[in-house]
């Protein structure tokens, strides 16, 4: 069963924590994802086999945590991740961020670099609200967001309807990491599939060119999609964690 953390912002976050040696591993999930996904569970098992401390959690408005999804934004979810890092872990951590979680991990690294041993981005999607989500809206949808405060969408993965709000986009613009210097003073590994339908391969290339890191590498896997959950992809994630640990 999940445990719960009450944050200073009044949110209640569900989490699962596995004890073990450090550096610990924190999994930051994606947009509309939760901590029960394939990668999170596989990583928990992998960490347990390695004797490593591991934490997976749900952002507010996701999974078992409090709040409604449409009330949240990137800044809120980064606050949630920071609360989890601060309250639930000790010492340097390896941040593993999937899709939006890659953006969250970069925000954590920018805020508390002393707590980061290394970072692994899985189809990392920094700045996606501004660079891909907003441009992909039709002119009518953009107008609806600006005038009515939100627009409805259908998920490409499971046909679930969801809402994109003006606050999501406005806050996203305040959280951008690819416009200003981005020092990452620790090893970084980025992994990405060439058939990713959600994050184009130019995104990790742009991040690779933009960030400042002493040891940063990108691995492209031919034919892998955005889920990046095939056995060989999962093994690659484990290998990447080992390299930055």
ChimeraX attribute file (.defattr): number of C-alpha atoms within 10 A of each C-alpha:
attribute: neighborCount
match mode: 1-to-1
recipient: residues
	/A:1	6
	/A:2	13
	/A:3	12
	/A:4	17
	/A:5	18
	/A:6	16
	/A:7	15
	/A:8	10
	/A:9	10
	/A:10	10
	/A:11	18
	/A:12	21
	/A:13	26
	/A:14	24
	/A:15	21
	/A:16	17
	/A:17	17
	/A:18	17
	/A:19	14
	/A:20	16
	/A:21	14
	/A:22	18
	/A:23	20
	/A:24	24
	/A:25	30
	/A:26	27
	/A:27	26
	/A:28	30
	/A:29	28
	/A:30	24
	/A:31	17
	/A:32	14
	/A:33	17
	/A:34	21
	/A:35	23
	/A:36	15
	/A:37	13
	/A:38	15
	/A:39	21
	/A:40	22
	/A:41	14
	/A:42	17
	/A:43	23
	/A:44	23
	/A:45	15
	/A:46	16
	/A:47	22
	/A:48	16
	/A:49	10
	/A:50	12
	/A:51	15
	/A:52	18
	/A:53	21
	/A:54	27
	/A:55	25
	/A:56	26
	/A:57	29
	/A:58	30
	/A:59	33
	/A:60	24
	/A:61	22
	/A:62	24
	/A:63	19
	/A:64	19
	/A:65	22
	/A:66	18
	/A:67	17
	/A:68	10
	/A:69	18
	/A:70	15
	/A:71	14
	/A:72	19
	/A:73	23
	/A:74	26
	/A:75	17
	/A:76	18
	/A:77	21
	/A:78	22
	/A:79	19
	/A:80	25
	/A:81	26
	/A:82	20
	/A:83	18
	/A:84	23
	/A:85	21
	/A:86	13
	/A:87	12
	/A:88	14
	/A:89	21
	/A:90	13
	/A:91	13
	/A:92	18
	/A:93	24
	/A:94	26
	/A:95	30
	/A:96	29
	/A:97	25
	/A:98	28
	/A:99	24
	/A:100	26
	/A:101	28
	/A:102	27
	/A:103	25
	/A:104	31
	/A:105	29
	/A:106	26
	/A:107	23
	/A:108	19
	/A:109	23
	/A:110	16
	/A:111	12
	/A:112	13
	/A:113	18
	/A:114	13
	/A:115	19
	/A:116	25
	/A:117	22
	/A:118	28
	/A:119	29
	/A:120	29
	/A:121	28
	/A:122	28
	/A:123	30
	/A:124	29
	/A:125	26
	/A:126	28
	/A:127	23
	/A:128	21
	/A:129	23
	/A:130	18
	/A:131	14
	/A:132	14
	/A:133	13
	/A:134	16
	/A:135	12
	/A:136	12
	/A:137	14
	/A:138	10
	/A:139	11
	/A:140	10
	/A:141	18
	/A:142	18
	/A:143	14
	/A:144	16
	/A:145	22
	/A:146	15
	/A:147	11
	/A:148	12
	/A:149	14
	/A:150	20
	/A:151	19
	/A:152	13
	/A:153	14
	/A:154	11
	/A:155	11
	/A:156	10
	/A:157	6
	/A:158	7
	/A:159	9
	/A:160	9
	/A:161	10
	/A:162	14
	/A:163	15
	/A:164	22
	/A:165	20
	/A:166	19
	/A:167	18
	/A:168	22
	/A:169	21
	/A:170	14
	/A:171	17
	/A:172	18
	/A:173	17
	/A:174	11
	/A:175	21
	/A:176	19
	/A:177	18
	/A:178	15
	/A:179	9
	/A:180	9
	/A:181	10
	/A:182	17
	/A:183	15
	/A:184	20
	/A:185	19
	/A:186	20
	/A:187	21
	/A:188	25
	/A:189	22
	/A:190	24
	/A:191	21
	/A:192	28
	/A:193	22
	/A:194	16
	/A:195	17
	/A:196	18
	/A:197	13
	/A:198	16
	/A:199	22
	/A:200	18
	/A:201	16
	/A:202	9
	/A:203	19
	/A:204	24
	/A:205	13
	/A:206	12
	/A:207	18
	/A:208	17
	/A:209	11
	/A:210	16
	/A:211	18
	/A:212	15
	/A:213	15
	/A:214	11
	/A:215	13
	/A:216	20
	/A:217	15
	/A:218	16
	/A:219	14
	/A:220	15
	/A:221	17
	/A:222	11
	/A:223	11
	/A:224	18
	/A:225	19
	/A:226	19
	/A:227	19
	/A:228	24
	/A:229	16
	/A:230	13
	/A:231	10
	/A:232	12
	/A:233	20
	/A:234	17
	/A:235	15
	/A:236	16
	/A:237	23
	/A:238	16
	/A:239	12
	/A:240	23
	/A:241	22
	/A:242	12
	/A:243	14
	/A:244	18
	/A:245	18
